[in-house]
Amino acid sequence: MHSILSPLLFAVIIHCVMKNALTNLNIDLQWAPGSYYCDLVYKDNIVLLDTLHESTQMMTEAVEKRQEDRAMYVCGKIQKCGLI
């Protein structure tokens, strides 16, 4: 049986990682009038949003550094990353 606490804790931690990593970059896309986003998070999937490859790379590096600071690592054998 799975604990209901695990997904909740993951959501809290990933929210902190994303907020701390992306706050100082000042990269946002207007999603709707008055709403700006640079990331979408659903379960264990993260989408970084921007129109330029360079700023998306900056966000990726910032998130990677922040997650390593918290001892969170992406599994190297599973390639789920992509660029659209």
Summary of the structure (lengths in Angstrom):
residues: 84
radius of gyration: 13.8
end to end distance: 36.7
largest distance: 43.3
contacts: 162
relative contact order: 0.16
helix: 45%
strand: 18%
